[in-house]
Amino acid sequence: MTHIAMMVGEALLMALAMFWKVGWSLVLGFAISAALQAVVSKAGMQKALGRAGIREVALATALGAASSSCSYASAAVSRTLFKKGAALVPALAFLFASTNLVAELGIVLYLLMGWQFTAAEWIGGVVLVAVMSALVRLTYPTRLIEEARRHPESGGGHDHGDMTAPGDTLWEKLTGRQGRVMIAQNFAMDWGMLWKDLALGFVIAGALSVFVPDGAWQTLFVTHASPWVQVPANALIGPLVAVISFVCSIGNVPMAAVLWGAGISFGGVLAFLYADLIVLPLLDVYRRYYGWKMAAYIGAVFYTTMVVAALAMDVLFNALGWVPARDPNIRGEMMHFSLDYTFWLNLVFGALAVALFWIARRNPAAHAHHCEHHGAAHHTQHHRH
């Protein structure tokens, strides 16, 4: 009994360590998302993304790369774009870009796992968009798409219009009093809706890293098999592990580091990283947004896309000799707290979070009571996960 209690304590400590490693980047992502919500007109974005041509997909990809890194917030923006006229491919391209091409995700990958994973994430993000676009065009379900646009959302969604901060220039919008208040309100609402999912994800990842020994991961991912067997098997298994881990976007990087240290293939780890868009809570969000048939279609397209992209990156990076060395001591390093760059980044961005929460508390949003857990799914002011 004492041994189990110690392991539970270690799992909670690991969860805290994982959050500590990426906490500052979560604040950065939500702050970027909040600022974009305040200054960017969604009406203009939706008008620009009404077709599924190369230009529209490229624009959606760029917008996603410039937005926040939380999967749930990204899903909400994608839903807003799609429901108000954007074509399906640009709406889904936005999702992939906002969870794979954002700067803060690349920074965390670089610090925890090396520049090679950052490069594979960013190059792979473009490959993901290309593969997904091809798959949707090949299987284009016209009737299903129209049904999804008209699907009545469960859970009580609310549309708050297309509010942006006043000002003639971007600087005026960001620095004006109303702009600062809107940014703080958006930041607080995003955190309010998603903190439970994030906390659950870190706890599950911490438990998996402590209670599941490396040997079990190595058996599951057939690490002792021939590369001809292991590489495709890992690409197929990686997303399935992500599906049950619940971890959102940047939050899955520490778990990916644990898998890499345990001997999982490069492509298998990438497939796990790419799969934050098909974790169980997000699949349920898609069901609420679009109905279960469209949710199943999106899940199938995303899974296939992630497997193909991971395999392509594995082949490419092995051919270039860019696969990094493993760090079998990654668990211990993540649980080591010191006055390093992580401490100072968490201090700075923690202060920013406190300031934004304070501003939001002093200026409560009139529609704040509409926000609810996973209403993720429904707050149409989201622009980022």
C-alpha positions in Angstrom: 0.0 0.0 0.0 2.9 2.3 0.9 4.5 1.5 -2.4 1.4 2.4 -4.4 1.0 5.7 -2.4 4.6 6.5 -3.3 4.0 5.8 -7.0 0.9 8.0 -6.9 2.9 10.8 -5.3 5.6 10.4 -8.0 3.0 10.5 -10.7 1.5 13.7 -9.4 5.1 15.1 -9.1 5.8 14.2 -12.7 2.5 15.8 -13.8 3.6 19.0 -12.0 7.0 18.7 -13.6 5.5 18.4 -17.0 3.3 21.4 -16.4 6.4 23.3 -15.1 8.3 22.6 -18.3 5.6 24.0 -20.6 3.6 26.3 -18.4 5.1 29.5 -19.8 4.4 28.4 -23.4 0.7 27.8 -22.6 0.4 31.3 -21.3 2.2 32.6 -24.4 -0.2 30.6 -26.6 -3.3 31.8 -24.9 -2.1 35.4 -24.8 -1.5 35.3 -28.6 -4.9 33.8 -29.1 -6.5 36.4 -26.9 -4.8 39.2 -28.8 -5.8 37.9 -32.2 -9.4 37.5 -31.0 -9.4 41.2 -30.0 -7.8 42.6 -33.2 -8.6 40.3 -36.1 -11.9 40.4 -37.9 -13.3 36.9 -38.3 -15.7 38.2 -40.9 -12.8 39.1 -43.1 -11.1 35.7 -42.4 -14.2 33.8 -43.3 -14.7 35.7 -46.5 -11.1 35.0 -47.5 -11.5 31.2 -46.9 -14.7 30.4 -48.7 -12.9 28.3 -51.4 -10.6 25.4 -51.1 -7.9 26.6 -53.5 -4.2 26.7 -52.8 -4.4 30.4 -51.9 -7.1 29.8 -49.3 -5.4 26.8 -47.8 -2.1 28.7 -47.6 -3.8 31.6 -45.9 -5.6 29.3 -43.4 -2.2 27.6 -42.7 -0.6 31.0 -42.1 -3.4 32.2 -39.8 -3.2 28.9 -37.9 0.6 29.3 -37.5 0.1 32.8 -36.1 -2.5 31.8 -33.6 -2.5 30.0 -30.2 -1.4 26.5 -29.6 -4.3 25.0 -27.7 -6.2 22.2 -29.6 -9.5 23.1 -28.0 -9.3 26.8 -28.8 -8.2 25.9 -32.4 -11.2 23.6 -32.8 -13.5 26.5 -31.8 -11.9 28.8 -34.3 -12.1 26.2 -37.1 -15.7 25.6 -36.3 -16.5 29.3 -36.5 -14.8 29.6 -39.9 -16.6 26.5 -41.2 -20.0 27.3 -39.9 -19.8 30.8 -41.4 -18.8 29.8 -44.9 -15.2 28.7 -45.0 -14.6 25.6 -47.1 -13.8 22.4 -45.2 -10.1 22.1 -46.3 -9.1 25.6 -45.2 -11.0 25.1 -41.9 -9.1 21.9 -41.2 -5.8 23.3 -42.5 -6.2 26.0 -39.8 -6.5 23.3 -37.2 -3.3 21.4 -38.3 -1.3 24.6 -38.5 -2.4 26.0 -35.2 -1.4 22.8 -33.4 1.9 22.1 -35.3 3.4 25.3 -36.8 3.1 27.7 -33.8 6.4 29.1 -32.4 5.9 28.2 -28.8 5.5 24.5 -29.6 8.7 24.5 -31.6 10.5 26.2 -28.7 9.4 23.6 -26.2 10.3 20.8 -28.5 13.8 22.3 -29.0 14.4 22.7 -25.3 13.1 19.2 -24.3 13.9 17.0 -27.3 16.3 18.9 -29.7 16.1 20.9 -32.9 15.4 17.8 -35.0 12.0 17.4 -33.4 11.3 21.1 -33.9 12.2 20.8 -37.6 10.1 17.6 -38.0 7.1 19.3 -36.3 7.2 22.3 -38.5 8.0 20.6 -41.8 5.5 17.8 -40.8 2.9 20.5 -40.2 3.1 21.5 -43.8 3.0 17.8 -44.9 0.0 17.3 -42.7 -1.9 20.1 -44.4 -0.9 18.7 -47.9 -1.9 15.1 -47.1 -5.2 16.1 -45.4 -6.1 18.4 -48.4 -5.5 15.5 -50.8 -7.5 13.0 -48.7 -10.5 15.4 -48.4 -10.5 16.1 -52.1 -10.4 12.4 -52.9 -13.2 11.5 -50.5 -15.2 14.8 -50.6 -18.5 14.1 -48.8 -20.7 16.9 -50.1 -23.9 15.8 -48.4 -22.1 15.2 -45.0 -20.5 18.7 -45.2 -23.8 20.4 -45.8 -25.4 18.5 -42.9 -22.5 19.5 -40.6 -22.9 23.2 -41.5 -26.5 23.0 -40.4 -26.0 20.7 -37.4 -27.6 22.2 -34.2 -24.9 22.2 -31.6 -25.6 20.4 -28.3 -24.5 22.2 -25.1 -25.9 25.6 -25.9 -23.5 27.4 -28.2 -23.7 31.2 -28.3 -22.5 33.6 -31.0 -21.2 36.9 -29.7 -20.7 38.5 -33.0 -17.5 39.7 -34.6 -16.2 42.1 -31.9 -12.8 43.7 -32.3 -10.9 46.4 -30.4 -11.3 50.0 -31.7 -8.4 51.7 -33.3 -7.0 52.6 -36.7 -3.7 50.6 -36.4 -2.8 47.3 -34.9 -0.7 49.0 -32.2 -3.7 51.2 -31.2 -6.0 48.2 -31.0 -3.5 46.3 -28.8 -2.5 49.1 -26.5 -5.8 51.0 -26.1 -7.8 50.5 -22.9 -10.6 48.6 -24.6 -8.2 46.4 -26.4 -6.3 45.5 -23.2 -9.6 44.6 -21.5 -10.8 42.5 -24.4 -7.5 40.6 -24.5 -7.7 40.0 -20.8 -11.3 38.8 -21.0 -10.5 36.4 -23.9 -7.5 35.1 -22.0 -9.5 34.4 -18.8 -12.4 32.8 -20.7 -10.0 30.5 -22.6 -8.3 29.4 -19.5 -11.6 29.0 -17.7 -12.9 26.7 -20.3 -9.8 24.6 -20.8 -7.9 24.3 -17.5 -9.7 21.1 -16.5 -8.8 19.4 -19.7 -5.2 20.5 -19.4 -5.0 19.4 -15.8 -6.5 16.0 -16.6 -4.0 15.6 -19.5 -1.0 16.3 -17.3 -2.2 14.0 -14.6 -2.8 11.1 -17.1 0.6 11.7 -18.7 2.3 11.8 -15.3 0.5 8.5 -14.4 1.5 6.8 -17.7 5.1 7.9 -17.3 5.3 6.4 -13.8 3.0 3.4 -13.8 3.9 2.2 -17.3 7.5 0.9 -17.4 9.7 1.4 -20.4 9.5 -2.3 -21.1 5.8 -2.1 -21.6 6.2 0.8 -24.0 8.9 -1.1 -25.8 6.6 -4.2 -26.1 3.7 -2.1 -27.3 5.8 -0.3 -29.9 7.7 -3.5 -30.9 11.0 -1.8 -30.5 13.0 -5.0 -30.9 11.5 -5.8 -34.3 13.0 -5.0 -37.7 12.7 -1.3 -38.7 10.6 -2.5 -41.6 8.0 -3.6 -38.9 8.7 -1.1 -36.1 8.5 2.1 -38.1 5.0 1.5 -39.7 3.7 -0.1 -36.5 4.8 2.8 -34.4 3.2 5.3 -36.8 0.0 3.4 -36.5 0.1 3.0 -32.7 1.4 6.5 -31.8 -1.9 8.3 -32.5 -3.9 5.7 -30.7 -1.8 6.2 -27.5 -2.4 10.0 -27.9 -6.2 9.4 -28.2 -6.5 8.0 -24.7 -3.9 10.3 -23.1 -6.2 13.4 -23.3 -3.2 15.7 -23.6 -3.7 18.9 -25.5 -1.1 20.2 -27.9 2.0 21.5 -26.1 1.1 19.5 -23.1 1.9 16.3 -25.0 5.5 17.2 -25.5 6.8 15.9 -22.1 5.0 12.6 -22.7 6.5 12.4 -26.2 9.9 12.9 -24.6 9.2 10.0 -22.2 8.3 7.8 -25.2 11.4 8.8 -27.1 13.6 7.9 -24.1 11.9 4.5 -23.9 12.9 3.6 -27.5 9.9 4.5 -29.6 10.8 5.2 -33.3 11.2 8.8 -34.5 8.1 8.5 -36.6 6.1 6.9 -33.8 6.9 9.8 -31.5 6.0 12.3 -34.2 2.7 10.5 -34.9 2.0 10.8 -31.1 2.8 14.5 -31.3 0.6 15.1 -34.4 -2.4 13.3 -32.8 -3.4 15.9 -30.2 -6.3 16.8 -32.6 -8.0 13.4 -32.1 -7.8 12.9 -28.3 -11.1 11.7 -26.9 -12.4 15.0 -25.6 -11.8 16.7 -28.9 -13.6 13.9 -30.8 -16.5 14.6 -28.6 -16.2 18.3 -29.4 -16.3 17.5 -33.1 -19.5 15.5 -32.5 -21.1 18.4 -30.8 -20.1 20.8 -33.5 -20.9 18.7 -36.6 -22.7 15.5 -35.6 -21.3 12.1 -35.1 -21.0 11.2 -38.8 -18.8 14.2 -39.6 -16.9 13.7 -36.4 -16.1 10.1 -37.5 -15.1 11.4 -40.9 -12.8 14.0 -39.5 -11.3 11.4 -37.1 -10.6 9.0 -39.9 -9.1 11.6 -42.2 -6.9 13.0 -39.4 -5.7 9.6 -38.2 -4.7 8.6 -41.8 -3.0 12.0 -42.3 -1.0 11.7 -39.1 0.2 8.2 -39.9 1.3 9.1 -43.5 3.0 12.4 -42.4 4.8 10.6 -39.5 6.1 7.9 -41.9 7.3 10.5 -44.4 9.2 12.4 -41.7 10.7 9.2 -40.4 12.0 8.3 -43.8 13.2 11.8 -44.6 15.0 12.5 -41.3 16.7 9.1 -41.3 17.9 9.7 -44.8 19.3 13.1 -43.8 20.9 11.7 -40.7 18.9 14.2 -38.6 17.4 11.7 -36.0 18.7 12.9 -32.6 20.2 10.7 -29.9 17.9 9.4 -27.1 18.0 10.7 -23.6 17.0 7.7 -21.3 17.2 10.0 -18.2 14.5 12.4 -19.5 12.2 11.6 -16.6 14.8 12.6 -14.0 15.6 15.7 -15.9 12.0 16.8 -16.1 11.6 16.3 -12.4 14.7 18.4 -11.6 13.8 21.9 -10.6 16.4 24.6 -10.7 16.8 28.4 -11.4 17.2 27.9 -15.1 15.6 29.4 -18.2 12.3 27.5 -17.4 12.1 29.2 -14.0 12.6 32.7 -15.4 10.2 32.1 -18.3 7.6 30.8 -15.9 8.1 33.8 -13.7 7.7 36.3 -16.5 4.7 34.7 -18.1 3.2 33.8 -14.8 3.2 37.5 -14.0 1.6 38.2 -17.3 -1.1 35.7 -16.6 -1.8 37.2 -13.2 -2.0 40.7 -14.7 -4.5 39.5 -17.4 -6.6 37.7 -14.8 -6.6 40.8 -12.7 -7.8 43.0 -15.6 -10.4 40.5 -16.5 -11.7 40.3 -12.9 -12.0 44.1 -12.8 -13.8 44.2 -16.1 -16.1 41.1 -16.3 -17.4 40.3 -19.7 -21.1 40.6 -20.1 -21.3 37.1 -21.7 -18.8 35.4 -19.3 -21.6 33.3 -17.8 -22.0 31.5 -21.1 -18.7 29.9 -20.8 -18.7 26.3 -19.7 -16.5 23.3 -19.6 -15.8 22.3 -23.2 -18.0 25.0 -24.2 -14.7 25.1 -25.9 -16.6 23.8 -28.2 -19.0 26.7 -28.5 -17.4 30.1 -27.8 -17.1 31.6 -31.2 -14.6 34.3 -30.2 -11.8 31.7 -30.0 -8.9 32.2 -32.3 -6.2 29.7 -31.8 -4.2 24.4 -29.0 
